[in-house]
Amino acid sequence: MNWKKFWPGTIRLTLIIMLVIYTLIILVDPYDSFAISMPAKRVPIAANQRFSYPAIAKDNSFNSLIIGTSTVRLLNPDILDIEFNTNFANLSMNSSTAYEQYKIYDLFRGNHDFIKYMILGVDVVWCDTRQEPDKFTFRPFPPWLYDNNKWNDYLYMFNDKALENAVRLIEYWLGKREPRQGINGYRNFLEKWAPYDLNKAVNNLYGNSDSKKEFTEKYMTSKNMPVTNKENIYTFPIHELMSDILLSLDKDTIKIILFVPYHYKTIYSEYELYEQCKSEISKLSSNFENIHLVDFMFFSDITTKDSNYWDSIHYRLDIAEQVPFLISQTIKYRKGIDNKTKYIK
């Protein structure tokens, strides 16, 4: 073998293959982020929403948004649009931190002259008492997709994940793959968990049927009120970030703080924490106009029924489809609806 010819030839071939792959990624533009790419219909195709949602956040066909974790991912923008006469994008992400929620919100705000509605789903993430909560999860977060600079995106796209998503998008164009989410960010992620099994749900909620019986007896004995230590005073440094979000919104934007419908066992176990969290957010909200605090996080006709849940934080689709109506009616009448919501402010 002539090594003097082998190595230069191998290097040239490697460079050609790399160039072909990089060109394919650029032309396909799987995250719809490049300044220049092939004109084509693009849809959210990445499994990690942190890569798919920046393109949705920049889409001017939407004027309202939802941010939060998977506890509000089932809120269907199509139903919300009817209730509120607007165009929602659901930008809530699985296990997203408050910082990640802020970043996708900030990208949306930076690409829209006016936001009509913002729904912020409050769960344990916004009731974090740590001085420095985690900014990110184990899921990759691409800051370069959130900086409104389309040109620097070219520097970060030569990798296996970008290639994988480029191939997935090509498969979508060929009719061989469905989008990971709708163009408004919504997906019924419970489909992969079907069919529903109440016994399995009970195990998810309590551990087993004996634990359910034990908890139910404790709940009934306490007359629905947990025994709490009032001396536990919590502070929530993360609310500074919530304040930043609210401060950046126009006074005419309708701001909806939604305390999510956790299963009542979860609420019971951290009752004082969540009550103080709600109280502090209520105080914070007094500084802003056009803000509504709608509470599902209490012992209600929704949260005390096991068959409404898959696990302690994920409610079923029929409950999710009720939530937009319940939000709108709670705000309209400034009071709770059918022991399913409370109007805090």
C-alpha positions in Angstrom: 0.0 0.0 0.0 1.2 3.4 -0.9 0.8 5.3 2.4 1.8 8.6 0.8 -1.4 8.4 -1.4 -3.6 6.6 1.2 -3.6 9.3 3.9 -4.2 12.4 1.6 -7.0 10.5 -0.2 -8.6 9.4 3.1 -8.5 13.0 4.4 -10.0 14.3 1.2 -12.8 11.7 1.3 -13.5 12.5 5.0 -13.7 16.2 4.3 -16.0 15.6 1.3 -18.3 13.5 3.5 -18.3 16.1 6.3 -19.1 18.8 3.7 -22.0 16.8 2.3 -23.4 16.2 5.8 -23.1 19.8 6.8 -24.6 21.0 3.5 -27.6 18.7 4.1 -28.1 20.0 7.6 -28.0 23.6 6.4 -30.4 23.0 3.5 -32.9 21.1 5.6 -32.6 23.5 8.6 -34.3 21.1 11.1 -34.9 23.8 13.8 -36.0 26.5 11.3 -33.3 28.7 12.6 -30.9 29.6 9.8 -30.7 33.0 8.1 -30.5 31.2 4.7 -31.8 27.7 4.0 -33.9 25.8 1.5 -37.5 27.1 1.3 -39.8 24.3 2.7 -42.4 23.6 5.3 -40.9 23.0 8.6 -42.5 21.5 11.7 -41.3 20.8 15.3 -39.4 17.5 14.8 -36.9 17.3 17.7 -37.8 15.2 20.7 -36.4 17.9 23.0 -38.8 20.8 22.9 -35.9 23.2 23.8 -34.7 22.8 20.2 -38.2 22.9 18.5 -39.9 25.8 20.3 -37.6 28.8 19.5 -39.0 28.7 15.9 -42.6 28.7 17.3 -41.7 31.6 19.7 -40.6 33.7 16.7 -43.7 33.0 14.7 -45.8 36.1 14.5 -49.0 34.2 13.8 -49.3 33.8 17.5 -50.0 36.7 19.9 -50.4 34.8 23.2 -48.4 32.1 25.0 -48.3 29.4 27.7 -45.2 28.7 29.6 -44.6 26.1 32.3 -43.7 22.4 32.6 -45.5 19.3 31.5 -48.2 20.2 34.0 -49.6 22.6 31.5 -48.5 20.9 28.3 -52.0 19.5 27.8 -53.6 22.9 27.5 -54.7 22.9 23.9 -54.2 26.3 22.2 -57.1 25.5 19.8 -59.5 25.4 22.8 -57.9 28.4 24.5 -58.2 30.4 21.2 -62.0 29.9 21.2 -62.3 30.8 24.9 -60.2 33.9 24.7 -60.5 34.9 21.0 -56.7 34.9 20.4 -53.9 32.8 19.0 -52.0 30.8 21.6 -48.7 28.9 21.3 -48.1 26.4 24.1 -44.4 26.7 24.9 -44.3 24.7 28.1 -41.5 22.1 28.2 -41.0 18.8 30.0 -39.4 19.4 33.4 -38.4 22.9 32.4 -36.7 25.1 35.0 -37.9 28.6 35.7 -34.9 29.9 33.8 -35.7 27.9 30.7 -39.3 29.1 30.9 -38.0 32.7 31.2 -35.8 32.2 28.1 -38.5 30.9 25.8 -40.9 33.6 27.1 -38.2 36.3 26.5 -37.6 35.0 22.9 -41.4 35.2 22.3 -41.6 38.7 23.7 -38.6 39.9 21.7 -40.3 38.8 18.4 -43.8 40.2 19.1 -44.8 43.9 19.4 -47.6 43.0 21.8 -48.6 40.0 23.8 -52.4 39.6 24.3 -52.4 36.8 26.9 -49.7 35.1 28.9 -50.5 32.0 31.0 -47.8 31.0 33.5 -48.3 27.6 35.0 -47.1 27.5 38.6 -46.0 24.2 40.1 -43.1 23.1 42.3 -40.6 24.8 39.9 -42.0 28.3 40.9 -42.2 27.3 44.6 -38.5 26.4 44.9 -37.0 27.7 48.1 -33.3 27.3 47.1 -31.2 30.5 46.8 -29.8 29.3 43.4 -32.2 26.9 41.7 -30.9 24.9 38.8 -30.9 26.8 35.5 -31.0 23.6 33.4 -31.9 20.0 33.5 -30.1 17.0 32.2 -31.7 17.8 28.8 -29.5 19.8 26.5 -30.4 23.5 26.2 -29.2 25.4 23.1 -28.6 29.1 24.1 -27.7 29.9 20.6 -31.3 29.3 19.5 -32.5 31.9 22.0 -30.3 34.9 21.1 -32.2 36.2 18.0 -28.9 35.9 16.0 -29.7 33.5 13.0 -26.1 33.7 11.7 -24.3 32.2 14.7 -26.6 29.1 14.5 -24.4 27.8 11.7 -21.5 27.3 14.2 -23.5 24.8 16.3 -25.2 22.6 13.8 -22.5 20.2 12.7 -23.4 17.3 15.1 -25.1 14.0 15.2 -28.3 15.3 16.8 -28.8 18.0 14.1 -28.2 15.4 11.4 -30.7 13.0 13.1 -33.4 15.8 13.2 -32.6 16.7 9.6 -33.3 13.1 8.5 -36.5 13.1 10.6 -37.6 16.3 8.8 -36.9 14.7 5.4 -38.9 11.7 6.5 -41.8 14.1 7.4 -41.6 15.6 3.9 -41.8 12.1 2.5 -44.9 11.3 4.5 -43.1 8.7 6.7 -43.0 10.6 10.0 -45.4 12.7 12.1 -44.3 16.0 13.8 -43.3 15.7 17.4 -45.6 18.6 18.2 -48.1 20.7 16.4 -47.1 24.0 14.8 -48.6 25.7 17.9 -46.5 23.6 20.3 -49.3 21.3 21.4 -49.2 17.6 21.6 -51.2 15.1 23.6 -48.2 13.3 25.1 -50.5 10.9 27.0 -51.2 9.0 23.8 -48.0 7.0 24.4 -49.2 6.0 27.9 -52.6 4.7 26.7 -54.7 2.8 27.5 -55.6 4.3 30.9 -55.5 1.8 33.8 -56.9 3.1 37.1 -55.1 0.4 39.1 -51.8 1.5 37.6 -52.7 5.1 38.3 -53.4 4.3 41.9 -50.0 2.7 42.2 -48.4 5.8 40.6 -50.3 8.0 43.1 -49.9 6.1 46.3 -47.4 3.3 45.8 -50.1 0.6 46.3 -53.7 0.1 47.4 -52.7 -0.3 51.1 -50.9 3.1 51.0 -54.0 4.6 49.4 -56.2 3.3 52.3 -53.8 4.7 54.9 -53.6 8.1 53.2 -57.3 8.3 52.8 -57.9 7.6 56.5 -55.3 10.3 57.4 -56.9 12.8 55.1 -60.4 12.2 56.4 -59.3 12.3 60.0 -57.6 15.6 59.5 -60.9 16.9 58.0 -59.1 17.8 54.7 -56.6 20.0 56.5 -53.0 18.7 57.0 -51.3 19.2 60.2 -48.6 21.8 59.3 -45.9 23.6 61.1 -46.7 27.3 61.0 -43.2 28.1 62.1 -41.9 27.0 58.8 -41.4 30.3 56.9 -40.4 29.8 53.3 -38.8 32.2 51.0 -38.9 32.0 47.3 -35.9 33.7 45.6 -37.2 32.3 42.2 -40.1 34.8 42.4 -37.6 37.5 41.3 -37.5 35.9 37.9 -41.3 35.8 37.8 -41.3 39.5 38.7 -38.9 40.1 35.7 -41.3 38.4 33.4 -44.3 40.4 34.7 -42.3 43.7 34.6 -41.4 43.1 30.9 -45.0 42.7 29.8 -47.2 45.6 28.6 -49.7 46.8 31.2 -52.5 45.9 28.7 -51.3 42.2 28.4 -53.7 39.9 30.3 -51.5 37.9 32.7 -52.9 34.6 34.1 -51.0 32.9 36.9 -52.3 29.3 36.9 -51.7 27.2 40.0 -51.8 23.7 38.5 -54.1 20.9 39.6 -51.8 18.6 41.3 -53.3 15.4 42.8 -54.5 16.1 46.3 -51.9 13.7 47.9 -49.1 15.9 46.5 -50.8 19.1 47.7 -51.3 17.5 51.1 -47.7 16.4 51.5 -46.4 20.0 50.9 -49.5 22.0 51.9 -47.8 24.8 53.8 -45.1 25.2 51.1 -47.7 25.6 48.4 -50.0 27.9 50.5 -47.1 30.2 51.3 -46.0 30.1 47.6 -49.4 31.2 46.5 -49.5 33.9 49.2 -46.2 35.3 48.1 -47.2 35.3 44.4 -50.4 37.0 45.3 -48.5 39.8 47.1 -46.1 40.1 44.1 -49.1 40.3 41.7 -50.4 43.4 43.5 -47.8 45.4 41.7 -49.2 44.7 38.2 -52.3 45.5 36.2 -54.5 43.0 34.3 -53.3 40.0 36.3 -55.4 37.1 37.4 -54.5 34.3 39.8 -56.5 31.2 39.1 -56.1 28.3 41.6 -56.5 24.6 40.8 -54.0 23.6 43.5 -56.4 22.8 46.4 -58.6 19.9 47.6 -61.3 20.1 44.9 -63.7 18.0 42.8 -60.8 17.6 40.4 -57.8 16.9 42.6 -59.5 14.5 45.0 -60.6 12.0 42.3 -57.9 9.4 41.5 -59.5 8.6 38.1 -58.6 12.1 36.9 -54.9 11.3 37.0 -52.2 9.3 35.4 -49.8 10.2 38.3 -49.4 12.8 40.9 -48.8 15.7 38.5 -50.4 14.6 35.2 -54.1 14.8 34.9 -56.1 13.2 32.1 -57.0 14.7 28.8 -60.7 15.3 29.6 -59.6 17.4 32.6 -57.2 19.3 30.4 -60.0 20.1 28.0 -62.1 21.6 30.8 -59.3 23.9 32.1 -59.6 26.6 29.4 -63.3 27.1 30.1 -62.7 27.0 33.9 -60.0 29.6 33.6 -62.2 31.9 31.4 -65.2 31.6 33.7 -63.2 32.1 36.9 -61.8 35.3 35.5 -65.1 36.4 34.1 -67.0 36.0 37.4 -64.0 36.7 39.7 -64.9 33.6 41.8 -64.3 29.9 41.9 -66.3 27.6 39.6 -68.0 24.3 40.8 -65.4 23.6 43.5 -62.9 23.1 40.7 -61.2 26.5 40.8 -60.6 29.4 43.2 -60.1 33.1 42.2 -57.3 34.5 44.3 -57.1 37.8 42.6 
